[in-house]
């Protein structure tokens, strides 16, 4: 259903909100629970069983305890795969690990999952964050994949970490600058147009100047963790002023939002009562998604934004493109 419309003019993709889920081999049930009766527009779901390791398959082909690599592609229609599912690449992969087996398993799994996502006609896949300050082999492998990729987008998950000189209690030698990490990664990937950023919004944000750098980057989605939310006087989740400003700024740049994490706020009693009284023959109508209150708040932020001016509406489609220089 999306986050809503603002003044009837906003047709940007930022009105769509997704939810990050765990692995579930029953994908139709996963979509039904998160989309049909809840209001989320898409799920970010693992494509394979998280316990799968290529080295285990090779070491014991006859073993029955090794789970299958992936489920069937026939459980959803091509249109459902394309419009409602974003593939989440296995978070355990580490292509720059000191362990050779981990590196080999990681590269094999990454290529297999991207190939599977391409077969499913997914529009995007979420790549896990680099595990350390070095990401050269990871970026090399992603660049190799990008060269043969058709239309699918790859979103690299990055937390906005930055050591700030105005914070005396922060050890700048031990805190990674994630923008520098992203910059190194995309340089190795030759600034490929199908590589974007999925920014992990944590409970603590760096300085305004550090955050401002990301508005010049190809940020595709902002992943808001439930532990980033505060609690208002009525018991509902809300965001701090700095988080609100960041999210609304991303909305104006057509950045989508993904809700991630377990629910940390209990539903107020009046909400439960009203849901219980609103019954019909369909039992699912009385069930409330555990993350619905977070979705409602993000929708509230989206709808209360001031509409763009006439000039800004005209410029919206050209904002992120270099213009041809004027001829003398």
C-alpha positions in Angstrom: 0.0 0.0 0.0 3.0 2.3 0.3 3.6 5.1 2.8 1.0 7.3 1.1 0.9 10.2 -1.3 2.0 13.8 -0.5 -0.2 16.4 -2.2 -0.9 14.1 -5.1 2.4 14.9 -6.9 4.9 12.6 -5.3 5.5 9.6 -7.6 9.0 8.8 -6.3 10.0 5.3 -5.2 10.6 6.5 -1.7 6.9 5.9 -0.8 7.6 2.1 -0.8 8.7 0.5 2.4 10.1 -2.9 2.9 10.9 -5.2 5.8 13.9 -7.4 6.4 13.0 -11.0 7.3 14.7 -14.2 8.3 15.0 -17.3 6.0 11.8 -19.0 5.4 11.4 -21.9 2.9 7.7 -21.1 2.6 8.0 -17.9 0.6 4.2 -17.6 -0.2 3.5 -17.6 3.6 6.3 -15.1 4.1 4.8 -12.7 1.6 1.3 -13.2 2.9 2.3 -12.4 6.5 4.4 -9.4 5.7 2.6 -7.8 2.7 -1.0 -8.8 2.3 -2.4 -7.8 5.7 0.3 -5.5 7.0 1.1 -2.8 4.5 4.8 -3.5 3.7 5.5 -3.3 0.0 8.4 -5.8 -0.3 10.5 -8.2 1.8 14.3 -8.4 2.0 14.7 -12.2 2.4 17.6 -14.7 2.3 17.5 -16.8 -0.9 19.2 -19.8 0.6 19.4 -21.7 3.9 21.9 -19.9 6.1 23.5 -23.2 7.1 24.5 -24.0 3.5 28.3 -24.2 2.9 29.8 -25.4 -0.4 32.7 -27.1 1.3 30.2 -29.3 3.3 28.5 -30.4 0.2 31.9 -31.3 -1.4 33.2 -33.1 1.7 30.1 -35.3 2.1 27.9 -35.5 -0.9 25.9 -38.4 0.6 25.1 -36.6 3.8 21.4 -36.1 4.5 21.8 -33.4 7.1 23.1 -30.8 4.7 20.1 -28.6 3.8 19.3 -27.8 0.2 20.9 -24.8 -1.5 17.6 -23.0 -2.3 13.9 -23.6 -2.6 11.8 -23.8 -5.8 11.4 -20.9 -8.1 7.8 -22.0 -8.9 6.3 -21.0 -5.5 5.8 -17.5 -6.8 5.0 -16.0 -10.2 7.8 -14.1 -12.0 5.9 -10.9 -11.3 5.8 -11.6 -7.6 9.5 -12.4 -7.4 10.3 -9.2 -9.3 8.0 -6.8 -7.5 7.9 -8.1 -3.9 11.2 -9.8 -3.1 14.7 -8.3 -2.7 17.3 -11.0 -2.3 19.4 -10.9 0.8 22.8 -12.4 0.2 24.1 -14.6 3.1 25.5 -12.4 5.8 28.2 -14.9 6.8 30.2 -14.5 3.7 33.7 -13.0 4.1 35.8 -12.9 0.9 38.7 -11.2 2.7 38.9 -13.7 5.6 42.2 -15.1 6.6 40.7 -18.6 6.4 41.1 -20.0 2.9 38.0 -22.3 3.2 35.8 -19.4 4.3 37.1 -17.3 1.4 36.4 -20.0 -1.1 33.0 -20.8 0.3 32.1 -17.1 0.4 33.0 -16.5 -3.3 31.2 -19.6 -4.4 28.1 -18.8 -2.4 28.0 -15.2 -3.5 28.2 -16.1 -7.2 25.6 -18.9 -6.8 23.1 -16.6 -5.0 23.5 -13.8 -7.5 23.0 -16.3 -10.3 19.9 -17.6 -8.5 18.5 -14.1 -8.0 19.0 -13.4 -11.7 17.1 -16.5 -12.6 14.3 -15.3 -10.3 14.2 -11.9 -12.1 14.7 -10.0 -8.9 15.2 -6.3 -9.2 17.8 -6.1 -6.5 20.0 -8.0 -4.0 21.3 -6.8 -0.7 25.0 -7.5 -0.2 26.4 -7.9 3.3 28.7 -5.3 4.8 32.5 -5.9 4.4 33.7 -7.6 7.6 36.8 -5.4 8.0 38.7 -2.5 6.8 40.0 -4.5 3.9 37.5 -5.4 1.2 39.7 -5.7 -2.0 38.8 -9.3 -2.8 35.1 -8.8 -2.0 35.0 -5.8 -4.3 37.0 -7.7 -7.0 34.4 -10.5 -7.0 31.5 -8.1 -7.0 33.0 -6.2 -9.9 33.4 -9.5 -11.8 29.7 -10.2 -11.2 28.6 -6.8 -12.3 30.3 -7.2 -15.7 27.9 -10.0 -16.5 24.8 -8.6 -14.7 21.8 -7.6 -16.8 19.3 -5.3 -15.0 19.5 -6.3 -11.4 20.8 -3.8 -8.8 23.3 -4.7 -6.1 22.9 -2.8 -2.8 26.0 -2.8 -0.6 25.1 -2.6 3.1 27.1 0.1 4.9 26.7 1.6 8.4 27.4 5.4 8.5 30.4 5.2 10.9 32.8 8.0 11.2 35.3 9.2 13.8 34.7 12.9 14.5 37.3 15.3 15.7 34.7 17.0 17.9 34.1 13.8 19.9 36.9 13.6 22.4 35.8 10.2 23.8 36.0 8.4 20.5 39.2 6.5 19.6 39.6 7.5 15.9 42.2 4.9 15.3 39.8 2.1 16.1 36.7 3.4 14.5 36.2 2.6 10.8 35.3 5.4 8.4 32.6 3.6 6.4 32.6 6.2 3.7 36.2 5.5 2.9 35.4 1.8 2.9 32.6 2.4 0.4 34.8 4.7 -1.7 37.5 2.0 -1.9 34.8 -0.6 -2.8 33.2 1.4 -5.6 36.6 2.4 -7.1 37.5 -1.3 -7.5 34.0 -1.8 -9.0 34.8 1.1 -11.5 31.8 3.2 -10.3 29.4 0.7 -11.8 25.9 2.2 -12.2 24.2 -1.0 -10.8 26.1 -0.8 -7.5 24.4 1.3 -4.8 24.4 1.8 -1.1 22.0 0.4 1.5 22.7 2.6 4.5 22.3 1.0 7.9 20.7 3.6 10.2 21.8 2.8 13.8 20.8 4.3 17.1 23.8 6.6 17.1 24.5 8.9 14.2 27.8 10.6 13.4 28.1 14.4 12.9 26.0 16.3 10.5 29.0 16.8 8.2 29.7 13.1 8.1 26.0 12.3 7.4 26.0 14.9 4.7 28.6 13.1 2.6 26.1 10.3 2.0 23.7 12.6 0.2 26.2 12.8 -2.6 26.4 9.0 -2.9 24.0 6.6 -4.7 22.1 5.6 -1.6 19.2 3.4 -2.7 17.7 2.3 0.6 17.9 3.3 4.3 17.7 0.3 6.7 16.2 1.6 10.0 16.8 -0.8 12.9 14.1 -1.0 15.6 16.6 -0.2 18.3 17.0 3.2 16.7 13.5 4.1 17.7 12.6 5.9 21.0 9.3 5.7 22.8 6.9 8.6 22.9 4.5 9.5 25.7 1.8 7.2 24.4 4.1 4.2 24.1 4.5 4.3 20.4 7.9 4.2 18.6 9.4 7.5 17.3 12.7 8.8 16.1 14.9 11.5 17.4 15.0 14.9 15.6 18.3 14.0 14.0 17.0 10.7 12.7 13.8 12.4 11.5 15.8 14.9 9.5 18.0 12.2 8.0 15.0 10.1 6.9 13.0 13.0 5.5 16.1 14.1 3.6 16.4 10.6 2.1 12.7 10.7 1.2 13.3 13.8 -0.9 16.1 11.9 -2.7 13.8 9.0 -3.6 15.5 6.7 -1.1 13.3 3.8 0.1 13.1 2.6 3.7 13.5 -0.9 5.1 12.5 -1.8 8.7 14.8 -4.3 10.3 15.0 -6.0 13.7 12.7 -7.4 16.4 9.9 -5.4 17.8 11.1 -3.5 20.9 7.9 -1.6 21.7 4.7 -3.1 23.0 1.5 -2.2 21.4 -0.6 0.2 23.5 -3.7 -1.3 25.1 -6.1 0.9 23.2 -4.6 -0.3 19.9 -5.1 -4.0 20.9 -8.6 -3.3 22.0 -9.6 -1.5 18.8 -8.0 -4.3 16.7 -10.0 -6.9 18.7 -13.2 -5.1 18.2 -12.7 -4.8 14.4 -13.5 -8.4 13.6 -14.9 -10.1 10.6 -15.0 -13.6 9.1 -11.3 -13.3 8.2 -9.2 -14.0 11.2 -6.1 -12.5 9.5 -7.8 -9.1 9.8 -7.4 -9.1 13.6 -3.7 -10.0 13.4 -1.3 -7.1 13.7 2.3 -7.4 12.3 4.8 -6.9 15.2 6.5 -4.2 13.2 3.4 -2.4 12.1 3.8 0.5 14.6 7.2 1.2 13.1 5.8 1.2 9.6 3.0 3.6 10.7 5.6 6.0 12.1 7.6 6.0 9.0 4.4 6.6 7.0 3.6 9.5 9.3 7.0 11.1 8.6 6.5 10.7 4.9 3.0 12.2 4.8 3.7 15.2 6.9 6.6 16.4 4.7 6.1 19.7 3.0 5.5 19.4 -0.8 8.2 20.4 -3.1 8.0 23.8 -4.9 7.2 24.0 -8.5 10.9 24.5 -9.4 11.9 21.5 -7.3 9.3 19.3 -9.0 10.6 20.3 -12.4 14.2 19.5 -11.3 13.4 16.3 -9.5 14.0 14.0 -12.6 17.4 15.6 -13.3 18.7 15.9 -9.8 21.3 13.0 -10.0 22.4 13.4 -13.6 25.2 15.5 -15.0 23.9 18.0 -17.5 25.5 18.8 -20.8 27.5 22.0 -20.7 26.1 25.1 -22.4 27.6 25.8 -25.7 29.3 29.2 -26.2 
